[in-house]
Amino acid sequence: MSAAAGFEELQDLYSKVLRDLARNPQHRGRLESPAASARGDNPMCGDRVEVFLNLEGDRITEVMFMGRGCEISQASAALLTELVRGKSPAEARALGEAMTRMARSGERDESTDELARLSVFSVVKKFPSRVKCATLAWHALDAALSGVKEISSE
Amino acid sequence: MDTNTATSFDITRIRQDFPILGTNMRGKPLVFLDSGASAQKPRQVIEAMTRSMETAYANVHRGAYHLSEVATEAHEAARGAVQRFLNAAEPEEIIFTGNATGAFNLVAHSFGRGMLKPGQCVLVSEMEHHANLVPWQMLRDAGLGIGLRFVRVTGSGELDLEDLSAKLADGKVGLVSVTHMSNVLGTVTPAAAIVRMAHEAGARVMLDGSQAAVHRMVDVQALDVDFYTFTGHKLYGPTGIGVLYGKRALLDAMPPFFGGGDMIETVTLEHSTFAAAPARFEAGTPAIIEAVGLHAAIDYVNTIGMPEIEAHERALVDHAMRALTQVEGLALLGAAQDRGGVFAFTLDGVHPHDLSTYLDRSGICVRAGRHCAEPLHMRFGLEGGSTRASFGLYTTREEIDFLASKLTDARRFFA
């Protein structure tokens, strides 16, 4: 690999899309009395994402997150809150699985608008130690939907 | 440019001993600044281990045949090398463990459960590696009535000796177990003073030399310390082997931890009697090849000379202090007077993990996170952890300057 490739990969990882998500999250905050919530921790690095959600019937009606950590983990949490509103728990989990798949394989799945947005994380494949940063929020969402309060993605 | 005018230390030749330092990371020269986590290995260690497997390998302490005798001799020669390295009085005071964590768990079980009394407690500091914290928490929680206390760390990242004195005052502390050099702050603790204070209060002392033994001369007899541990892989040796030093009288009084072969005298179906130290604490087939590797690593640092290594690293530390404090937005953790080549820091506006990824793309290896010292990061209000650059005997000033320049670039990149 050429010397320049390392820097290009960095720019791929820290794309404008990802950095905007991390720096200007749309749904950052807590819900008053959420129907479900869960906290995800990466104990080795201290990254933390807490997901709060409300459900009506089989639909996620509101979702917010609080968190701290690297740009990857916070961007992933921000995008999650944009994408799972209005989804059923099964649909929301499927999005998380698709994101994890892209992060691990490096392949972009752009078959829907939502998947196309998630495909920004496919570049994480080139940074194996950062996959857990990208998946942290989705693990927390999964735990919240399952009624588990705390999880660790390590 | 002459990079190391401060010493006669031949850094170019030393770097040639480490094959990995000649490799490239994604087309860029490797700048390895994570030796505090695990150090790279010189050819001398690699070759000694290979030679052991190719020419002198058999199980030790068992076979009545020449090859096993040769292997056993090499194994015990390694023990002797460690004894001299720490200036222990006898080779029997050197116990091989899996790593420093293994040594702490051994002492927590054998000394902690076997010799501490209900009502007594263990005293550790706020700046311990988890290896010197969790075993004591487990001991406290074992229902034996043994407590756990903590010595404060000052704002400058030094052990608060007044607090140590206060925590020792009631005479209930049976063991003080603290680091000899912090793996985060680089602080070298005043070991001799700690030992003296603890002994006056009737407590035994264990020192975590995982970092210190790599950077400073250690003399366990001069320190009068009761237990001392370090690990092979941070001393340019292999993984899988660590060392516990213990005073002979203490070791002889301690019950075994693991049971099995090699640690017994006689065994019937119902009962066993146990061998004396060190065999008592070395159940099972030991790390035979790794002991040979550790021996070679000790020979290697001795050939260069610990005083020379220490001088080289002091010069590097001074240089790093100047270079790093000039980086805008950088805040160092700790400002200890006596410190070694470990620098943890935060960079304003850049998360440690993002920073580590950024630096990696320039070939620089640093550690990001809490460095197995979560309570210390909490003590300094750094939930998100820090970034750590740690040096080895092969680290150069140019590498530190390169790091500093890349830190400035990173800040621009993430602005």
Interface residues (C-beta under 8 A of the other chain):
Chain A: M1 S2 A3 A5 G6 F7 E9 L10 L13 Y14 P43 M44 C45 G46 D47 R48 R68 G69 C70 E71 I72 F127 S129 R130 C133
Chain B: R26 G27 K28 H351 P352 H353 D354 T357 Y358 R361 S362 G363 A368 G369 R370 E374 H377 L382 E383 G384 G385 F413 F414
